[in-house]
Amino acid sequence: MKQLKPELYSLYRRFESIKQKADKLLAKDDISFAEVRTLIREYNAAVADLTAFDVKAHIKEIDEKEALSIEALLDMAFDAVIFERKPVNRLNILRSVLLKIAIRCDGALGALEAVVKPKLPPDTVNALRGLRDELNKLLSEGLDENIYRTILIAIAECEEGHYDASATIASRPITYIKEQICGSAPIGEMVKVLVSKGLIPKDREDEQKLIEAVKKARDFLAHRVNVYAKPEDPLILIGVAVKLARIYMRWLKIVGN
């Protein structure tokens, strides 16, 4: 991110937060109209700021009338029960609005990325967004918040082109999870444990890649002055950190913690 555009970076984070809230609501079994209405207003405020910054994005606000029509449809759903008409599914109505918010946030994020994150190639940007989405999903499934926040910071540093910082931060959860699973034993022991419990397939190539990634993480955390991150290093380490976070959650269930 360019130092001259901190407001746009902050706006990027707002749209990211709104999308995350929409995704969390979409995963719920019950959604209230008040929750959706609050998110609509938060989204509209962000869109207004996006327009004020003159960012080229074909993103529209969600009209207040649309929100009112949704409320009317909810009343219809109630009336349908009374008058024995075909019922309107309240959750489907609310989910359609949340999905619209999530999709429009994706559009805003894409437009903002072109402004605040011009250093990274599109493939890297897309890969990081995919990892962020997967990380948010793991959080909703119970991932430890400290692991979540650490990996999230590593992603943010990588997005800004801070490769050494990103690689070092991504190495922390990798090393932490390794120590939780097998203590100070060699890295190969962790792989054996994971294979024995069915958490990773017994595949020589995959096992070797995991061992190499954990060794790389150890090197970054050793504060060696001759270790520098290449552009691809943080993306590899973040990917491994997310993968291990998912495995670690399953491992905890197996060992009963």
Phi, psi and omega in degrees: 000137177285142182296337182284354186233049180294330180295321179291324177295320177297321178295323176302314180295326178296312179297324178296318180293319179296316179298318180297319178296318179298317180297320179294319179294322179298333181276351182280154177279337180222133183231134178266151177298324181300320179297317181291318180298319178299318181291324176302314182293321178295318179296314181299322178296320178293321178297320178300318178292323178300317178295320180297328179278358178059038175279131182283099179212133180273064183245127181252153172288162172266115186301141178299328178296326179296320178296320180292324179293327176295318179297321178296321179295326177294321176297321177300320180299321179290316180297326182299325179292319183293315186263012175058033173273171178297122186290150175263129182283110183300316182296321179297323178297310182294321180294327179296324178290317179298321178296321178296318178297314181299317181294317180292326175296321176302318178296317179295318180298319178297318179294319181290325179301324180295336182265312188267345183228062184280352187283329189270142175293153183305322181298321179292317178301314180295320179296318180293322178294321177296318179294322178296317179298317179295321179296318178298323178296317179297322178298318179294339180265001174113013179299139176307130186295328179292320176296317179302309184296321181296314179293323179298319178295320178299320178297315181298319179295321179294320179299331180270001179084014179269079190292317180296314180298315181297314181296320181294316181292319179296334181289335183298306180295330177298311181292321180299312182295320178301316181291327178293327184276318184224016177062225182268008179296160179303155182302323180301330179294322178299317180298317179299318179298315182295321179293316183297331180265006177074020183273336171224150180289153177280085182229117187303319182293315179296319179298317182294321178297320179294316178300315181297321180293319180292323176296320178297319178299318179299319180296319180293324181279350179280357179057037177286132185286347181260013179252117179236143181280129170278161182307328182277343185299309182298323180296319178297313184291322177295318178300318179292322179298317178294318179298315180292327178298318178294316179295319182298321177299318179291322179297318179299322179295321181292317182277351173087022177268000000 
